[in-house]
Amino acid sequence: MPDVVGLVGLQPNASYIMLPTQPGSFVDETFADSADDTKSDDGWAVFSGTSAAAAQAAGVCALVKGSWPGISPTRMKQLLRATARDVTTGNCFNGPGMNHQATAGPDRATGSGLIDAYAAQSSAQTTYIECSIRGLNCD
C-alpha cells in the first residue's frame, strides 16, 4: 500500500506529466504520445508511474526541508500523509488479483491520497515556528 501518490493520467497509458528530455533520445522516441502532441524528436515526453511520482515526492520533501530543516524521515512521512488530498475514485492495478479501488480515507490503491505540496510546506512551516517559539526540540 502506498503512503501517498503522485499525479497520474487516464488510460490507456496514464501519461500525465510532460518533461523535457534530450531530443531524439531513447526516452524521447519511446515515450512520445500523439494524444498529447509530443513527437519522437521534439525533446518532450510524458511520464507517469513511480518514476514520476518519486520525483514529485522528492520535490515536496525538499520544499518541506526548507521550512523545517531538521525534520526526521518519520515526521516527514507523517506530515505527507496528514496533508495529502484524499482520492476517492479510480483504481490501482498492480497485476492479476491486485486491482485495488480507491475509497474514502486511506486505501490500498492510493494510500493517504495525492501529495499536496502547498499543504505540506504550510504545515511544516507552522509546526516549526510554533515548536521554535515554545523552545521544543523540532526534530
N, C-alpha and C positions, 0 to 999 in steps of 0.2 A: 504494500500500500504506500503510495507516495505521501510525503509530508505536505507538499504544496505542488501546484502545477504552473507551467508557463503557458503562454498563448499558443494555440494550435488552430489550424484552419478546418475547413469542411472537406468531406470526402469528394473525390476519390483519393486524393493524395494528402490531404490535411496540411498542405503547404500554406504558410501564412506570412512568415517574416521574410522580407526581401532584404538581402545583404549584398554588399559589393564583394566581388571576387576577381581574381586575375582573368581578364578577357581571354576567351578561348581555352581556358584551363579545363581539366577533367571535371572539376566541380561545376564550372560554368556550362559545359556541354551536358553533363549528366542531370543537373537539376533545373535546366531550362523548362519552363512551363508555359505553353502557349495560352493557357487560360488567364494568366496574369501579365501577358505581354513581355515576359523575359525571353531572350533569344539565346542561342547556344554560343554566341560570341560577343555578347554585349557587356560582360563584366558584372552581371547581376544574376542572382539565383535565389530561389525561395526555399525556405527551410522550415522544419517543424521537428517534433520529437525531442528526445532527451538532449541531443546536441544543441538545439536552440534553447530549450528550457534551462539547461545548465548555465548558459551564458547570461540569460535573464536573471537567474537566481544569484549568480556571482556578482552581477552589476548591482543588484539591490543590496547584497551584503556589503559591498564596498561603500555604497551610499550610507548605509546604517553605521558602518565603522567611522565614517566622517563625523557623525553626530555623537557616537558613543564609542570612542577609541578602544576601550578595554573590554568590550562585550565578549563574553565567552561563547564558544560554539553552542553550548547547551542553551544559553539565553537567546542567542541568535535564532536558533530553531524554534524556541517558544514564541519569540516575537513574530517571526514569519508566519507561523501557524495562527497566532492570535489575530493578526491583521489581514489575513487572506480573505478574499471575497468568495463566499460560498458559491459553488457551481452545482446547480440542481438538475440540469438536463444533460443528455449525451451519455456516452459510454466509453469505456477503455477496453480495447481488445488486445490482449497480450498473448493470444494463442488459443488453440482448441480448449474449450471448457473454461476459459478465463475472460469472459465477456462481462465486465462489471458495469452496472448502471450507476450514474451519478444520482444522489438523493440529497435531501436537505441535511445539512450537517456533514461532519467528516464521513467519508465513504471510501471504498476500495478503488473507485475509479479516479477520484480527484483529490484524495486526502482532505486537507482542510480547505482547499479551494485554490483560486487563482492568486498568485503572489501579487501584492499591491505595494508598489514602491513608495508611493506617497504616504500611505498609512503606516508602513513600517518605519520609514525615516522620521515621520512626525512623532510616532510613539516613542522611538528611540531618543529623540531629542528631548521630549518632555520628561521621560523617565530619567535620563542622565542629568538634566538640570535639577529636577526635584531631589534626586539622590545626592548631588553635589551640595545643594543648599542645606540639606539635613546632615551633611558630613558622614554619609554612609559609604560603605565600600560599593562602588558602582560596577564592579566586575561581576 
